[in-house]
Amino acid sequence: MRWAVLLLVVLQVGAASKVSAAPRQVTGAGFNYYVLSLYWLPTLCLESPSADECGGPSRNGIIVRGLRPVLDWNSPTNCGGGDIISDSLIASLRDLMATRRVVEREWMEHGSCSGESPERFFALLRQAYDSVSLPHLNDGGADVTQTIHQVTKAFTNRDPGLFAQAISLTCSANPARLQEVRICVSKNLASNYCTGETIRSSCTTLNIQIPSAR
C-alpha cells in the first residue's frame, strides 16, 4: 500500500512539472491591440541585403512584416504552441510574404500570441494589410528626405479613417532611414491610438531619409 501511495505522489509531481513547463499561451484577451508592421523594403535591403524579403513582393516599396499583439509594456512574443503551417497556407501568402521561413517566423513570434489559429491569424493580417491605402513615398531614382510629419501625412491623406496618432515610425541611425511604419489597430482592425512601448521606440529625429524604391 505504501508503495502504491508513493507511486501516485511521483506521478502527480511529474504531471505538475509538465504543466508548469508548458509554454505560456496568450488568448485574444491577453493584449490590448495589434500593430500592423509595414517595412520600407529599400531600407531593409540596404541594411540586410540577404534578407528573405528582398526577393519577395512589395506594394509601392512597402512590405508587410507582421501583425503584433501588443500591450503598453512587455508585449507577448513567442507564446509557444505546436501548430504546423500547412503548405496550402504558405502558398496562399506568397503575394504577402517571400518565403516559408518568413511566414513561420511571424507565426512563432506574433501569431502564437494572438489566440487564433494560423489560418485565422494570417487572414487577419491580410485583412489589415489590404485595408491600408499605401502612398507612394519615393518612386524616383534618388533618395529623398522628408519629415516625420510628411510621411505620416502621406498615409492619412490616402485614408480618411486613419488618424496620425495611430501611426508610429521607426528609423535606423547614421543616417536616419525610414524602416518601419506601424499602424495601430484594434482587435476588430479599426484605427487605434498607439501607446506605451510602440511610441517609446519611435523615431526621435525630425528628418528621415527614404531610399529610392527603384
N, C-alpha and C positions, 0 to 999 in steps of 0.2 A: 504494500500500500504506500509506504514511504517513497519507494522508487517511482511509483506512478505519479504521486504529487510533485516530486522533483522534476520529472519529465514534463509535466504540464507547465510548471513555472518556467522552465527553459524555453519551451515553445512560445509561451506568452511574451517573454522578454525578446526573443528573436523576432516575433511579429511586430512588437512595438518599435524595435530598432529599424525595421524595414519601413515602417510608416514614417518615422522621423527623418529617414534618409531620402524620402521621395522628393522630387523637385517641386518647388513652390508653384502652385497653379493660381493664376490670376484670372478671375472671371470678368465679364463685361462691366461689372460694378466696381472693379478694382482699380480704375483710373478715371481721370476727370474728362479728358477729351483726347482727340487724335491730333497728331501733327503730320500733315502730308508733306513729305520731304521731296522737293524738286531740286535738281542739281544742274548748274550751268556746265554742260559737258566739255566745252573748250578748256575751262579751268581744270577740270578733273584730268583731262588727257595731257595737259601741260605738266601737271604736278605728279601724276601717276600714269605714265604712258602705257603701262602694261595692264591697266585695269580692264576687267572683262567688258565693262560698259562702253569702252572706246570703240569696240567693234559692233555695237548694237544700235538700236533705233533711237531717234530723238524727235522732238517737235520743236521747231524754231530754236534748236540748240539746247533744249531743256529735256532732261530725262527724269523719270520718277525713280526715287531710290527707296521709298518705303512709306509706310503708314504706321506711325509710332503711337502706341498708347502712352499718355503722359500724365504725371502728377505735377504739382507745383515744384516738388523736390523729390529726388531719388526715384525717378520713373522706372518702372519694371522693365527688365530685359532678360532674355534667355530663361524663360519660365519653364522650360522642360516640355515633356510630352513626347510621345513616340510616333507622332503622325508621320506617315510616309507621303511625300508629294508624288502624285501619280504622273506618269508620262503624259497623259492627256491634259492634265492641268498645266504642266510645263509648256506643252505645245501651244496651249491657248494664250499663254502670256508672252509669246515671242515678240509681239509688237510692243511690249512694255519693258521687258527685262531680257538682257542679252543672252544669258546662259542659265543652265540649271543651277550652277553654283550661286549665282546672284539670287535666284528665287529661294533656294534653300537657306541661304544666309538671312534673307529678310524674314522668312518664316521663323527660324530659330531665334533671331534677335527680338523681333517685334510681334509677329503673328501669334507665337505661342503664348503671348501675354494678353491677347485680345479676348479670350474666352470663346473664340469662334473656331470652326473647322477650317482647314486650309482653303477649301473651296469658297466658303463664305467670306473669309478674310480677304482673299485676293479679289473676290467680286466687289467688296467694299473699296479696296484700293483702286480698282479700275473705275468704279463709280466716282470716287473722289477726284481722281486724275482727270477723267473726262469732263467733269463739271467745271473745271477751271479753264477759262479762256486765256490762252497763253499769248503774251505780247511778243513782238519782235524786238528783242533787246539790242542785238547787234548783228545784222546780216551783211554788213560791209566787209571790206577786205582788210581793215586795220582795227586795232584795239581802240576802244573809246573809254572815256572816264565820265561817270555820272555820280550824282549824289545819291545817298540812301533814299531820300525823298523821291527823286526822279524814278528810281527803279520801282519803289512801292507804288507810285502813282501810275506807272505803266500797267501794273496789274489791276488796280482799282478802276482805272478808266475803261478797261475791257469788260469789267464785270461789276455792274451796279450793286450786286448783292454781297460783294466782298469789300470789307472796310479795312482801313490801314492798320488798325490795332489787331487784326487777325493775321498780319504778315510780319515775319521776322527774317532778317537776312544774316547770313554768316559769310565771313570772308577770310582769306588767307592773309599772311603778313609779309611785307617786304618783297614785292609790292602787295598792296591790299587788292586782291582779286575777288570778284564775286564767286562764291562757292555754292551756297545753298539758299534757296527760297523756301521758307517754312510757312505753310498755310495751316493755321489752327482751325480745326473744325470740331463740332460737337459729335456725339455718338451717332446722330442721325445725319451727319455731314453738312450741317449748316455752319456758316461762318461763326467763329468763336474767338473771344479775346485770348491772345497769347499771354501767359502768365509765368511767374516763377523762373525756373531754370531755362525755359525756352527764350525768355527775354535776356536773362543774365549772360547767355552765350552768344548774343547777337553782336554784329559789327559795332565797333565803337568809333570807327573813323568816319569822317564826313563823306569823303570821296572814295569811290571804288573803281577799279579797272575792270572792264568787261572785254575779255579777249574775243576776237572775231570768231563767228561761228562758221566761217568759210575755210 
